[in-house]
Amino acid sequence: MFDATFQSDPAPVADRATAAPHQRARGTARISVRARAAGTVLHRLHQAGCAKIKLPNIYPPKDAARWVEAVFLNTSGGLTGGDRVDLRAEAGAETDLVITTQACERVYRSSGGEAEVVNTVWVAEGANAAWLPQETILFDGGRIRRRLDVDLAENARFLACEPLVLGRVTSGETVTDGLFQDSWRIRRSGRLIYADETRLSGDLLAATAGIGTLAGARAYAGLVYSGPDQQDLLQAIRDVPGSSDVAMGASDLGDCLVARFVAADSRTLRRQLIPILLMLRQNRPLPRVWQL
């Protein structure tokens, strides 16, 4: 027999719905690779929640050692306030590891709080690792704090490139409110060799309109390369044919090369990035998900 008090909840239905906690995405993924006679192979893999890693078949050029291509997926379909994603990757000695994403990461309008993403990469002696996610698209009202921590052994080689797009130009989107905070820390043998902090907040359309920021452009990418051959590559980066729709600058900071790119839209930006990334990858193919 039902208790009569069960039917007399003092809280209105609307209030109960408002008070209910929103569902948030949580994801963790771990991958490590090791060297074998045929090249690089998977050593360990862990994934939980919305974070998944796929390992497509790789077809190296003739006489080239095999590398591992790790494709990260966020099965929640995008990020919003309160979501948490943690990805960790380890490239063992003499390995070759490329980390990318299946698609652009979308940061949607937040109803409260920020999305948080923490990415950590370890690169052992003689290893070659590349961090090449596809574009992050920030929608109006999106809020995200992101961090990339990299630990390199003395003779490791590392390439990182992260493109950012402020709304989809072809859809007429603008970002007049939001937060984008991105922190990069790269260490070699425990010594900090690169630190970068990007923070955009409030009216992002206005904040990036000036000549000292994006000058009204909507797509941006930061690139860092650190390796034994970096001194030979600075001029090569500068010599890559450019587009009048892309502004680019590259510098040698001693421990790493740094380049920045600003373009009107993501497609124009990607066309400029691909030949440079191919060169820095020693002409090994980029992940297939990067193909236009």
C-alpha positions as CSV (number, residue, x, y, z in Angstrom):
1,M,0.0,0.0,0.0
2,F,1.4,3.4,-1.0
3,D,2.2,6.0,1.6
4,A,0.1,9.0,1.0
5,T,3.1,11.3,1.7
6,F,4.7,9.9,-1.5
7,Q,2.3,12.0,-3.6
8,S,2.7,15.3,-1.8
9,D,6.3,16.4,-2.7
10,P,6.5,20.1,-1.5
11,A,9.0,21.0,-4.3
12,P,7.4,22.0,-7.6
13,V,8.3,19.9,-10.6
14,A,10.2,22.8,-12.3
15,D,12.3,23.4,-9.2
16,R,13.3,19.8,-8.9
17,A,14.3,19.7,-12.6
18,T,16.4,22.8,-12.1
19,A,18.1,21.4,-9.0
20,A,19.0,18.1,-10.7
21,P,22.8,17.9,-11.6
22,H,23.6,18.1,-15.3
23,Q,25.3,15.0,-16.8
24,R,29.0,15.7,-17.5
25,A,31.5,13.9,-19.7
26,R,34.5,12.2,-18.0
27,G,37.2,10.5,-20.0
28,T,40.7,9.1,-19.5
29,A,43.0,7.4,-22.0
30,R,46.5,6.0,-21.7
31,I,48.8,4.7,-24.4
32,S,52.4,3.6,-24.5
33,V,54.5,2.2,-27.4
34,R,57.7,0.2,-27.6
35,A,60.3,-0.6,-30.3
36,R,60.5,-4.0,-31.9
37,A,62.4,-5.4,-34.9
38,A,59.7,-4.3,-37.4
39,G,59.3,-0.8,-35.8
40,T,57.0,0.7,-33.2
41,V,54.3,-1.5,-31.7
42,L,51.6,-0.9,-29.0
43,H,52.7,-1.7,-25.5
44,R,49.8,-0.7,-23.3
45,L,46.4,0.8,-23.8
46,H,43.7,2.0,-21.3
47,Q,40.5,3.9,-22.0
48,A,37.6,4.9,-19.8
49,G,34.5,7.0,-20.1
50,C,34.2,9.2,-23.2
51,A,37.9,8.9,-24.1
52,K,38.8,6.3,-26.7
53,I,41.9,5.6,-28.8
54,K,41.8,3.9,-32.2
55,L,44.9,2.4,-33.9
56,P,44.4,2.4,-37.7
57,N,46.6,0.2,-39.9
58,I,49.7,2.0,-41.1
59,Y,51.4,1.4,-44.4
60,P,55.0,2.8,-44.2
61,P,56.9,3.6,-47.3
62,K,59.3,1.0,-48.6
63,D,62.3,0.3,-46.3
64,A,60.8,2.6,-43.6
65,A,60.2,1.5,-40.0
66,R,56.6,1.2,-38.8
67,W,55.2,3.9,-36.6
68,V,52.0,3.9,-34.4
69,E,49.2,6.3,-35.2
70,A,47.0,6.9,-32.2
71,V,43.6,8.5,-33.0
72,F,41.8,10.0,-30.0
73,L,38.0,10.1,-29.9
74,N,35.7,12.0,-27.5
75,T,32.5,9.9,-27.8
76,S,30.5,12.6,-25.9
77,G,30.4,14.6,-29.2
78,G,32.1,17.7,-27.9
79,L,33.0,19.5,-24.7
80,T,31.0,21.9,-22.4
81,G,31.3,23.3,-19.0
82,G,32.2,20.7,-16.3
83,D,33.5,18.1,-18.7
84,R,36.9,16.5,-17.9
85,V,39.3,14.7,-20.3
86,D,42.7,13.4,-19.5
87,L,45.0,11.8,-22.2
88,R,48.5,10.4,-21.5
89,A,50.9,9.0,-24.0
90,E,54.4,7.5,-23.7
91,A,56.8,6.9,-26.6
92,G,59.4,4.4,-25.5
93,A,63.1,4.5,-26.6
94,E,63.6,4.5,-30.4
95,T,59.9,4.6,-31.2
96,D,57.8,6.7,-33.5
97,L,54.4,7.8,-32.2
98,V,51.8,10.2,-33.8
99,I,48.8,11.3,-31.8
100,T,45.9,13.0,-33.5
101,T,42.1,13.3,-33.2
102,Q,39.4,11.7,-35.2
103,A,37.7,15.0,-35.8
104,C,37.7,18.6,-34.8
105,E,37.0,19.1,-31.1
106,R,34.0,21.3,-30.5
107,V,33.6,23.4,-27.4
108,Y,30.0,24.2,-27.0
109,R,28.2,26.9,-24.9
110,S,28.6,26.4,-21.2
111,S,25.7,26.5,-18.8
112,G,28.3,26.8,-15.9
113,G,32.0,26.2,-15.4
114,E,34.7,25.3,-17.9
115,A,35.7,22.2,-19.7
116,E,39.1,20.9,-18.6
117,V,41.5,19.0,-20.8
118,V,44.9,17.7,-19.6
119,N,47.3,16.1,-22.1
120,T,50.6,14.6,-21.0
121,V,53.3,13.2,-23.3
122,W,56.6,11.4,-22.4
123,V,59.2,10.9,-25.1
124,A,62.2,8.6,-24.3
125,E,65.7,8.5,-25.8
126,G,65.9,8.4,-29.5
127,A,62.1,8.5,-29.9
128,N,60.1,10.6,-32.3
129,A,56.7,11.9,-31.2
130,A,54.2,14.2,-32.8
131,W,51.2,15.8,-31.2
132,L,48.9,16.7,-34.1
133,P,45.2,17.1,-33.0
134,Q,42.8,18.5,-35.5
135,E,41.2,21.9,-35.0
136,T,39.5,22.9,-31.8
137,I,36.4,24.9,-32.7
138,L,35.2,27.3,-30.0
139,F,31.5,28.1,-30.2
140,D,29.9,31.2,-28.7
141,G,29.7,30.8,-25.0
142,G,32.2,28.0,-24.9
143,R,34.6,27.8,-22.1
144,I,37.7,25.6,-21.9
145,R,41.0,25.3,-20.0
146,R,43.5,23.1,-21.6
147,R,47.0,22.0,-20.7
148,L,49.8,20.2,-22.6
149,D,52.8,18.9,-20.6
150,V,55.7,17.2,-22.4
151,D,58.8,15.5,-21.0
152,L,61.6,14.8,-23.5
153,A,64.7,12.7,-23.1
154,E,68.0,14.3,-24.2
155,N,67.9,12.9,-27.7
156,A,64.2,12.8,-28.3
157,R,62.5,14.6,-31.2
158,F,59.0,16.2,-30.7
159,L,56.6,18.1,-32.9
160,A,53.4,19.7,-31.7
161,C,50.7,21.7,-33.5
162,E,47.4,22.9,-32.2
163,P,45.0,24.8,-34.4
164,L,42.1,26.9,-32.9
165,V,39.1,28.2,-34.8
166,L,36.8,30.9,-33.4
167,G,33.4,29.8,-34.8
168,R,32.7,28.4,-38.2
169,V,33.0,31.2,-40.8
170,T,30.9,29.5,-43.5
171,S,28.1,29.1,-41.0
172,G,28.2,32.8,-40.1
173,E,29.2,32.1,-36.4
174,T,30.8,34.6,-34.2
175,V,32.2,34.2,-30.7
176,T,31.2,37.3,-28.7
177,D,31.5,35.5,-25.3
178,G,33.8,32.7,-24.1
179,L,37.0,31.6,-22.5
180,F,40.0,29.8,-24.1
181,Q,43.0,29.2,-21.9
182,D,45.8,27.0,-23.2
183,S,49.0,26.2,-21.3
184,W,52.1,24.5,-22.8
185,R,55.1,23.3,-20.9
186,I,57.9,21.3,-22.6
187,R,60.9,20.0,-20.7
188,R,64.0,18.3,-21.8
189,S,65.8,16.1,-19.3
190,G,63.8,17.9,-16.6
191,R,64.8,21.4,-17.8
192,L,62.0,23.7,-18.9
193,I,62.7,24.6,-22.6
194,Y,59.3,26.1,-23.6
195,A,56.4,27.7,-21.8
196,D,53.5,29.3,-23.5
197,E,50.3,30.7,-22.1
198,T,47.3,31.8,-24.2
199,R,44.2,33.3,-22.6
200,L,41.2,34.8,-24.4
201,S,38.1,35.8,-22.4
202,G,35.0,37.9,-22.6
203,D,34.1,39.2,-26.1
204,L,36.6,37.2,-28.2
205,L,35.5,38.9,-31.4
206,A,36.6,42.2,-30.0
207,A,39.6,40.8,-28.2
208,T,41.1,39.4,-31.4
209,A,40.3,42.3,-33.7
210,G,43.5,44.2,-33.1
211,I,46.7,44.0,-35.1
212,G,48.5,42.6,-32.1
213,T,46.2,39.6,-31.9
214,L,44.5,38.0,-34.9
215,A,43.6,41.2,-36.7
216,G,40.0,39.9,-37.2
217,A,41.1,36.5,-38.5
218,R,39.3,33.4,-37.2
219,A,41.8,30.6,-37.3
220,Y,45.1,30.3,-35.4
221,A,47.8,27.6,-34.9
222,G,50.8,27.3,-32.7
223,L,53.7,25.0,-33.7
224,V,56.7,23.8,-31.7
225,Y,59.5,21.5,-32.9
226,S,62.4,20.3,-30.8
227,G,65.0,17.9,-32.0
228,P,68.7,17.5,-33.0
229,D,68.1,18.8,-36.5
230,Q,66.1,21.9,-35.6
231,Q,68.8,24.4,-36.6
232,D,68.6,23.2,-40.2
233,L,64.8,23.6,-40.4
234,L,64.1,27.2,-39.5
235,Q,64.9,28.6,-43.0
236,A,63.1,25.6,-44.6
237,I,59.9,26.5,-42.6
238,R,60.2,30.1,-43.8
239,D,60.7,29.0,-47.4
240,V,57.5,27.0,-47.6
241,P,55.3,28.8,-50.1
242,G,52.6,30.8,-48.3
243,S,49.2,32.2,-49.0
244,S,48.3,35.9,-48.9
245,D,45.5,34.8,-46.6
246,V,47.9,33.4,-44.0
247,A,50.3,35.3,-41.8
248,M,53.2,33.3,-40.4
249,G,56.2,33.8,-38.3
250,A,58.9,31.4,-37.2
251,S,61.8,31.7,-34.7
252,D,64.6,29.6,-33.3
253,L,64.5,29.9,-29.5
254,G,67.6,27.7,-29.0
255,D,66.0,24.7,-27.6
256,C,63.1,24.6,-30.0
257,L,61.6,26.1,-33.1
258,V,58.4,28.1,-32.7
259,A,56.0,29.1,-35.4
260,R,52.6,30.8,-35.4
261,F,50.0,31.0,-38.1
262,V,46.9,33.2,-38.5
263,A,44.4,32.7,-41.3
264,A,40.9,33.8,-42.2
265,D,39.4,30.3,-41.8
266,S,40.4,26.7,-40.9
267,R,40.6,25.3,-44.4
268,T,43.1,28.0,-45.5
269,L,45.1,27.4,-42.3
270,R,45.3,23.7,-42.8
271,R,46.5,24.0,-46.4
272,Q,49.4,26.1,-45.0
273,L,50.2,23.7,-42.2
274,I,50.3,20.4,-44.1
275,P,53.5,21.0,-46.1
276,I,55.3,22.2,-43.0
277,L,54.2,19.3,-40.9
278,L,55.2,16.9,-43.7
279,M,58.6,18.4,-43.7
280,L,59.0,18.3,-40.0
281,R,57.8,14.7,-40.0
282,Q,60.6,14.0,-42.5
283,N,58.1,13.5,-45.3
284,R,56.3,10.6,-43.5
285,P,52.6,10.7,-44.3
286,L,50.4,12.7,-41.9
287,P,47.5,10.9,-40.3
288,R,44.8,10.1,-42.8
289,V,42.2,12.1,-40.8
290,W,44.2,15.2,-41.7
291,Q,43.6,14.8,-45.4
292,L,41.5,17.6,-46.9
